[in-house]
């Protein structure tokens, strides 16, 4: 989940804009506050090779500190999920974020940006396959696809399995992420080797503003968490820009956080997207063990036009020639998982439905049109007065 247009900053005093049109600000919810990357007093408590978060030292039975180290993901409020570190493979800083790669004992290589786990060798398939195929398998013969963020190349790898696709644009702001993944995640970087891929290094917001209207059949947003400057990627103007770049009946697949921790964010995103995408908006989810609470959500949106039914894949991956051949095998996604992804737990369905009902009631009623008097003039058409 790299930052297509996101510029990561410390969340020490983070504020987010309200979802209303008045631009009011409200404190960032506690469950969304990142570790204070770059703050000296925070880094002083960390191992020298850690960008953010902590290596915790385990103790032997004699009470002495051992040399076993763990990386703790700070995106789990009030709890911890640690990965045992075998070796630090890379640590550096781009103009936008801290980049860390380490080898874990159980999940293979791990990519960390500003202290937040982005992907691991073991479970990357769940996110990459779902964020891609939930969208592309819901429309017939997608041809032009845009990826926002996704610098690791995994989404590109998945899009390339669709033989109908003619062009794949990707806009990633951070060249360092691309370079690091080339060295340490070659099974993801392979996505860049497809000749249909066109890489644009820069701000995705600017890229979308300059994109031709109605160019894309699908846009996949694989961005950073919606915090700080990345908040721009979950606000109405950004979604309106995406809708403009989509063809009628085109689809958006967007990261949509954890249903266990971030329902307030999901509710806000649903409200905005339902105002913007009149062809339909749905929330789906998948299991990704190293993401906060072990799940991640997706918003699937369709622009008004030819009808789109996200709940049933009309372009099943199993029937796409070459999509599941040797070297392209799916590890997580299939048509049954596609259908199941939209079945929500009762508490999630209840909270999202209640919020949608509440926001509908808050909308001002449209003024009733005054009756129009009709006059029929001799030898002329019907006129209104």
N, C-alpha and C positions, 0 to 999 in steps of 0.2 A: 504494500500500500504506500507507494511513494507519492511525493508531493508534486502534482502537475503544476498547480499554481500556488501552492502553499509555501510560505516562508516561515520556517519554524522559529519560535522565540521562547524565552523563558515564560513560564506560567506563574511566576511569583506574584504578579498582580494582575492576572488576566481578567479581562472583561469581554463580554460578548454583546453584540447588538441584539436587541429584542426582535422578535419576529414581526412586530407591527410596523406599519408604514411610518410611524413617527420617529423612527431611528433611535428610540430610547435604549439606554443601556441597563443591563442587570448583571449582578455578580454571576460568575461562572459557577455552575453546579459543582459541588465537591467531587462527584464521581467522575468529572471530566478534567480535573486539574492534573496536568502532567508533572512529573518530577522536575525540579528546578534546574534544568540543564544549564550549565555555565555559571551558576551562582557559586562563588568561592566557598561559602560556608557549607554548601551542600557537597561540593566535590571533595572537600577536606575529609569527609566521612567515608569516601569511596576508595576502593582500590585504585591504584594509579592508572590502570588500563581501562577503567570503566568510564564511559561517557556520562551516564546518568543511571540511577538505580544503585544497587549495591551488590557486592560480592559478600556473602555471609560465610564466616569461618565456622566450620564444624569443630566439635571438641571430641577428643578421645575419652575412653573410660577413665583415664587417669586425670582428666580435667584439663590436659594440655591442649592448646590449639593445634589442629592439624593443618595440612596444606591443601586440603580439599576446598574448592571454591565453587560458588553458585552465583548465577546471574538472576537477580530478582526483578521482574517486570513491574514497574510502578503504576501501571494502568489498572491494577486490581485494588480498588479502594477497600481498606479495612482487612485485607487478606494478602497472601503472597503466593506466587507461583514461581518457583525457582527451577532453573536448568543447570545441571552440573556442567562445569566448564572443563574441557580437556586441554584446550589450547586457544590462545588469542591469535587469530590469523591476520587481522588487519584492524587498525584504528586510524582515523583521519578526520579532517574537517573540510567541508566544502563551504562556499559562501552562504549556504542555506542551512546546514545541519551537520551534526556529528554523525559519523558513520563508523560502525563497529561490526566486525564479523568474528565469530568464535566457533570453534568446534565443540559441540556438546556430546555428552556420552550416550544420549538416547534419541536425539532428534536430528543428528547430523549437523551440518553447518547452519548457523543462525545469523540472519541479517537484522541489525538493530539500528534504528535512526532516532537520534535524540533520546536514547534510552528506552525506546518502545520497540518491542519485537515486531518485525514486519513479516518475516517468513522463516520457515525452517525447511530443510530437505525433506523431512518426514511428512509434514502435513500441508505443504504449500499446494498440493494438488486440489485439496478441497476448495480453497478460496479461488484459485485461478480458474478451475474448471467451472465452478458454479457462477461466478460473476460474468463469465463469458457466455456459456451455453444456455443459461436461463434466458438470455436475450436473443442470441442468434438462432436458437432452435424454436423460437416463438414466431418467427417471420419466415416466409418462403424466400429462398435464394437471396440472402443479403449480399450486396456487392461492394459498397463503400463503408468502411468502418473506421471510427476514430477512437483512440485510447488516450485518456487524460491521465497523466502520471504513468504508473506501470513500468518504471525504468528498469526493473529486473528482467523484463522480457517474457515473463510467464504468460500474461494475457495474450501477447503476440503469438506465442507458441500454440495457444488454444484456438485463436481466430484462424490461424493458418490451416487448421484441420477442415475448414469449410471450403470446399473447392469452388463454390459459387463466388467467393469474395475476390474482387479484382484489385482493390487498393486498400492498404492498411496504413493510416496515418497514426503516428504516436507523438504526443507533445509531452516531454519530460523536462522539467526545469533544471535538474541536477545531473550534470555529466559525470560526476564522481560516482553516483549510484550505478550508472550504466557500466562504467569501467570496472568497478569493484565486482559487480555481478558477472562480468565476463571472466574474471579470474577465479572466483570462488563458487559460482553457481552456473556452470556451463550448460546444465540441463534446462535452465531457464533462459539464458542468453541465446540459446539456439533459435528463439523466436525472431531475433534480428536478422538471421541468415536467410529468411524467406525473401525472395526478390520483390514481393508485393509491398514490403514494408518501406515506409518513408519516414525517417526520423527528423523531428523538429525539436531542437533544444531551446527551450524558452518558456515563457509564462503562458499557461494554457488559457487563462482568461483573455489575454490579448489575442491569442491564436483563434479562439472561437469568435471573437468580435469581428475578425477579418475573414472568417470562413464564408464561402458562398452560401447564400440561403438555400435550404433544402438539399444540401449536398449528400448527407450521410443517411444510410439505412439504419445504422446503429452507432451509439456512442457509449463507451464503457468508461466510467470514472473510477479509477483505481488510485485514489489520493490519500493524503494523510488524514488523521483524525481531525474533525471540524473544531479546532481550538485555535485561538489567537487569530493570526492572519488567515489561516485556512478556513475560518468561519465564512469567508466570502464564498467558499465552494458549496455552501448549503443554504445560501440565501436566494431570494426570489430572482434578482437580476441575473445571477449565474444560470439558474434553471431556464429562464426566459431566453438567454443566449443559446443554450443547448437546444431548446425547442425550435428556435429559428434555424439552426444548422441542420435539423433533421428534416427528412422528407415527410410528407403526409403518411401517417401510418408507421413512421420510424420509431425506434425504441431506444430507451435509456436504461442502462444498468448501473446503479450507483451504490457504493458502500453505505450501509445504514446501521452500523453500530450493533451493540448487544441488547437483546430484549430483556436481559436480566438486570442490566445496569443503566441503560440509557433510554428508557421509554420516553422521557421528555423530549429528547432529541428526535426520536423517531416520529413522535406526534407532530412536532414542528415541521419536519421534512414532508410528512404526509400532507399536512395542510397546504403547504406551499405548492407541492407537486400536483395536488388535485385542482388547484386554481390554474395551473400552467398547462398540464397535459390532459386534454379532454378525451383522449382515446382510452384512458384507463390507468389506474395506479394500484400496484399490489406490493405487499411486503412478503419477502421470503427469507429463509434462514438456513444455515448449515452448521455443522459441527467442525470447529477448528480448535484443537486442544490448546494451542499456545496463544490464542487470542483471549482477551479478558472475558472471564466466565466460561470460556470454552466454546462459545458460539459467535457467529457473525451474521449480520443481516444484510439484505439487499433490497433496494427499491427498484421495481420494474415499472417503467412508465412508457406510455405510448402516446404519440402525437395524434391529434385528430386526423382521420383519413380512413384508409382501408382498415377494417376491424382487426384487432389483435387479441387473441386469447392466450394469455400467459400461462394459464393453468394446465393446458394440454399442448405439448410440443407438436407443431404442424410440420416442423422440419427436423424429425428425430435424428439424433447423431448416429444411431445404429444403421441408418439407411443412406448416410452420406459416403460416397465412394472414397475409400482410402482413409477415412477418419479414424478408424480403429485398427489399422494394420500394424505390423511390427514396427516398434519405435514410436508409435502414436497412440498406444493404448491408453484408455481412460483408467484412472485409478479410483475416482470417486463418483463422477457424474454418470448418470444414465437416465433414460426416460422415466423410470419409476421414481428415482430420486427427484427429478424435475417436478413431477406432480406433488410429491410429498412435501416439498419445500414450502409450499403455500398453505399447508395445513398448520395453523397456529395453535399453541397451547391456549387453554381457555382464558387464563388471566391476561394474556397478551391481546387476544381478540377482544376481550371485554374492555380493556383500557383504551385500545385504539378506536374501537367503535364508539365508546363514550366520548372520547375527545372529538371525534368527527361530528358527532351529534351536537355537542356543545358549540363547536365553531360554526356549524351551520345555523344554529339559533342566533348567534351573535351578529350574523350578517344583516345589514339593514335591508328592509324590504324594498323591492323595486317599486317605484310609484306606478300606480295603475294608470294606464293610458286612457285619455279622455275619448269618449265615443266620437267617431268620425261621421259627420253627416254626408250622406251620399246623394248626389244629384244626377239625374239622367237627363241630359240635354238632347233635344231632338237632333237627329242626324250626327250625333257625336258619341264618343266613348264615355264610360263611367268616370266621373271625377269626384274628388274628395274636397271638402271644405272644412 
